[in-house]
């Protein structure tokens, strides 16, 4: 079942201005399959809105399937978490294609550099990226969140979270 805010069912990135660069602060659970309860999501949304009063929009979204949450133009490279080697984009695309075949239900992958087995979610994305069924997003927040605020959001949502900065 998909839960979204009643006034808007699409994430921030669908609301951005295509004529200028926009920045998105996106918070996702560390566990790609985790979705908080409806009440938790709304409380987290309200709290994030209070922390980022200059944001153009703050919204949460939950989907039935896991999705890749990218960093947009901030992307630099992907590193192996086992050996630290850079993973070629073509190799990563092959791993993504294999995972997409299961609609990202199975994120397991073997990295070509050292043969280590792991998850696409655990690769070191520079800038951070990840996989999630739930996102909490702020469009052009004009501020960052400090660790105490992130810990409060983790407490509200009931899970560890990752912070992703997307530029488009």
C-alpha positions as CSV (number, residue, x, y, z in Angstrom):
1,X,0.0,0.0,0.0
2,X,1.3,3.4,-0.9
3,X,1.1,6.2,1.7
4,X,1.6,9.8,0.8
5,X,0.5,13.2,2.0
6,X,-3.0,13.9,1.0
7,X,-2.3,17.1,-0.9
8,X,0.5,15.7,-3.0
9,X,1.5,12.2,-4.0
10,X,4.7,12.9,-5.8
11,X,8.2,13.6,-4.5
12,X,9.9,17.0,-4.5
13,X,11.9,16.3,-7.6
14,X,8.8,16.3,-9.7
15,X,8.1,19.9,-8.6
16,X,11.4,21.5,-9.4
17,X,12.0,24.4,-11.7
18,X,13.7,23.1,-14.9
19,X,15.2,26.5,-15.7
20,X,17.6,26.8,-12.8
21,X,19.6,24.5,-10.5
22,X,17.6,23.1,-7.6
23,X,18.9,21.3,-4.6
24,X,17.1,18.6,-2.8
25,X,17.8,17.3,0.7
26,X,16.6,13.7,0.7
27,X,16.5,11.5,3.7
28,X,16.0,7.7,3.3
29,X,16.0,4.8,5.7
30,X,19.3,2.9,5.8
31,X,17.2,-0.3,5.2
32,X,15.9,0.1,1.6
33,X,12.7,-1.9,2.5
34,X,11.7,0.0,5.6
35,X,8.6,2.2,5.5
36,X,7.5,4.1,8.6
37,X,4.0,4.2,9.9
38,X,1.8,6.9,8.4
39,X,1.8,8.9,11.7
40,X,5.6,8.6,12.0
41,X,6.0,9.9,8.4
42,X,3.8,12.9,9.0
43,X,5.5,13.8,12.3
44,X,8.9,13.6,10.6
45,X,7.6,15.7,7.7
46,X,6.3,18.4,10.2
47,X,9.6,18.3,12.1
48,X,11.6,18.7,9.0
49,X,9.4,21.6,7.9
50,X,10.0,23.3,11.2
51,X,13.8,22.8,10.8
52,X,13.8,24.1,7.2
53,X,11.4,27.0,7.1
54,X,12.9,28.4,3.9
55,X,12.4,25.2,1.9
56,X,10.1,25.6,-1.1
57,X,8.5,22.3,-0.3
58,X,8.9,19.5,2.2
59,X,7.2,16.2,1.4
60,X,7.4,12.5,2.1
61,X,6.7,9.6,-0.3
62,X,6.3,5.9,0.2
63,X,6.2,3.5,-2.7
64,X,5.4,-0.2,-3.0
65,X,8.7,-1.0,-4.6
66,X,12.3,-0.1,-3.8
67,X,13.7,2.8,-6.0
68,X,17.2,4.1,-6.6
69,X,17.6,7.5,-4.9
70,X,20.4,9.3,-6.8
71,X,22.4,12.5,-6.1
72,X,21.8,14.0,-9.6
73,X,24.5,16.3,-10.9
74,X,26.5,15.7,-7.7
75,X,27.5,12.2,-8.8
76,X,31.3,11.7,-8.9
77,X,32.0,7.9,-8.7
78,X,31.2,4.6,-7.0
79,X,33.7,2.7,-4.9
80,X,33.8,-0.9,-3.7
81,X,33.1,-1.1,0.1
82,X,35.4,-4.2,0.4
83,X,38.6,-3.1,-1.4
84,X,38.1,0.7,-2.2
85,X,38.5,0.3,-5.9
86,X,36.5,2.5,-8.3
87,X,33.7,0.6,-10.0
88,X,33.3,1.3,-13.7
89,X,30.0,2.8,-14.6
90,X,29.4,0.1,-17.2
91,X,29.9,-2.6,-14.5
92,X,27.6,-0.7,-12.1
93,X,25.0,-0.4,-14.8
94,X,25.1,-4.2,-15.4
95,X,24.6,-4.8,-11.6
96,X,21.7,-2.3,-11.6
97,X,20.1,-4.0,-14.6
98,X,20.2,-7.3,-12.8
99,X,18.7,-5.8,-9.7
100,X,16.1,-4.0,-11.7
101,X,14.9,-7.3,-13.1
102,X,13.5,-8.0,-9.6
103,X,12.2,-4.4,-9.2
104,X,15.1,-4.0,-6.7
105,X,13.7,-6.7,-4.4
106,X,17.1,-8.3,-4.6
107,X,20.0,-5.8,-4.3
108,X,22.7,-8.4,-4.0
109,X,25.7,-8.0,-6.2
110,X,29.2,-9.2,-6.7
111,X,31.7,-6.4,-7.4
112,X,34.1,-7.1,-10.3
113,X,37.2,-5.6,-8.7
114,X,37.7,-8.1,-5.8
115,X,34.7,-10.5,-6.2
116,X,33.2,-9.5,-2.9
117,X,29.5,-10.1,-2.4
118,X,27.3,-7.4,-1.0
119,X,24.4,-5.1,-1.7
120,X,24.1,-2.3,-4.2
121,X,22.9,-0.2,-1.3
122,X,26.2,-0.7,0.5
123,X,28.4,0.6,-2.4
124,X,30.2,3.9,-1.6
125,X,28.5,6.4,-3.8
126,X,30.2,9.8,-4.0
127,X,28.1,11.8,-3.4
128,X,25.8,9.6,-1.3
129,X,22.9,7.7,-3.0
130,X,20.9,4.7,-2.0
131,X,17.8,2.6,-2.4
132,X,14.5,3.2,-0.6
133,X,10.8,2.7,-0.5
134,X,10.4,5.8,1.7
135,X,11.8,9.3,1.1
136,X,11.5,12.6,3.1
137,X,12.5,15.5,0.9
138,X,13.1,19.2,1.0
139,X,13.3,21.3,-2.1
140,X,15.9,24.1,-1.9
141,X,16.2,24.0,1.9
142,X,18.9,26.6,2.1
143,X,20.3,24.9,5.1
144,X,21.7,21.6,6.2
145,X,20.8,19.3,9.2
146,X,23.1,18.8,12.0
147,X,23.6,15.4,13.8
148,X,21.2,16.1,16.7
149,X,18.4,16.9,14.2
150,X,19.2,13.8,12.2
151,X,19.1,11.7,15.4
152,X,15.7,13.1,16.3
153,X,14.4,12.2,12.8
154,X,15.8,8.7,13.2
155,X,13.9,8.5,16.5
156,X,10.7,9.7,15.0
157,X,10.9,7.4,12.0
158,X,12.1,4.4,14.0
159,X,15.2,3.7,11.8
160,X,18.7,4.9,10.9
161,X,18.6,7.3,8.0
162,X,20.9,8.4,5.2
163,X,21.2,11.9,3.9
164,X,21.4,12.5,0.1
165,X,22.0,15.8,-1.6
166,X,20.6,15.9,-5.2
167,X,21.3,18.7,-7.6
168,X,19.3,19.0,-10.8
